[in-house]
């Protein structure tokens, strides 16, 4: 019996791919032996030695005297919601800081809150510690595993004072998972993923889920804060950050991590800022714009405090969002998708660096950078060490940012989540079924190419402008679950090339398969009723 057409096609593709790789491999081997002979170097250099040498290179010591590091993380902030991307929202402080420094225009984060924070803190992809599904939930006993070494822990070893103000969202079911036990000397903020901006209670007054547990979530160190009901959180967190700056001992370098609540839901803003956008008819858009302007003002106040207290000249200031804007609130125009999707609108981030220590300032960087890269990069500029850390997925990109050198990064694993709902997609394209199950929710960027698989939210393109919430929807088959885009040529992800370039699809699926072999199983425990704040004095906190 003749083989099925699909079988002949995959055989042809694989034969062509293997033939191409064989030719390239032989050529590289020949060049290698010629170079070895020419240099009269021993050929039997061990693989482990070469890997070690490469890793040492990532922490070479720059001519920087342990700078202060200030990392501001916005929450659910859209690509099109900053002035220099053409937004109607006024962000003069952010625009000025970005234009003086280096704008990161090919910079990526994760599509939701906890995973971005996890990878910032560890320099490692979430598949490597079992948190590839969803976020850290306030009523489930999970968190960033205790054997993962965090950025503040490493900086603290190198003499840094480590401060955190704002949103944690990396677990708290046991005390060992909380900020003070993960490397921070000072902590003022909240532990869960979101709450009311004024009362600091979770859930907010807008929650419609009767099963949600209710409680206060605001702490100073490990003690509850009971006297800030009515203080808007963006103002409160900026004030506390300025307080830590003013009290800082200048004999030590400072790491200040400032993950604002803004502009995560619920959408709430002070009236005086709403007045600035009173011409906007859409209430959600008007409130969101006001929240962004409060955030911009807060960042300006923090940077002025750094200058007032003589810290700015030796500070590296980093601004990033944790993911794209949520559908129906902010705008990721012209990118496809929104928060909690692997489309560009969910993962391409607003980001910039400002510092007098940058060698080439006032420019735009198109270098590929990921949020996991901050871990080795900040350890490098702080003269820190990778000793004791696990194998990193992040790269040292300081030279890329500071001088414009090529990025050492060529790939980003956006995620592989086997627990993501597959609905009716309990099958895979037969052409690739023995390489990678394309019904699994995953995405990979490699060079200019991006591959997505699984039951992706179809995404869409929110119209640009202040007075509406209209979207263009993609015209695709509802059961589609494999896409290939050339992101360099098509950043809006409108032209799927998966049928045109099956060899590239196959190559990227093989890469996904290789990453998947390094993953640990997702850890997703059931809800634990012992987390209920009613059992703990109306407070969110450890319950085990």
Secondary structure, DSSP 8 states (H G I E B T S, - for coil): ----HHHHHHHHHHHHHHHHHHHHHHHHHHHHHHHHHHHT--S---HHHHHHHHHHHTT---S----EEEEEEESS--TTSSGGGT-SS--HHHHHHHHHSEEETTEE--SSHHHHHHHHHHSS-GGGTT--SS---TTBS--S-TTS--HHHHHHHTT-EEEEEEE--S--SSGGGSGGGTT-SEEEEESSS---TTT-EES-TT---TTS--EE--EETTEE--S-TTS-HHHHHHHHHHHHHHT--TTS-EEEEEE--TTSSS----HHHHGGGTT---HHHHHHHHHHHHHHHHHHHHHHHHHHTT-GGGEEEEEEESS---TTSS--TTSS--TTSSSHHHHB--EEEE-TT-SS-SEEE---EETTHHHHHHHHHTT---TT----S----HHHHHH----S--EEEEEEETTS--TT-----TTTTTT--TTSEEEEEETTEEEEESS-----EE-SSSS---EE-----TT--EEEEETTT-TT-----TTT-HHHHHHHHHHHHHHHHT--------B-GGG-GGGTTTB-----
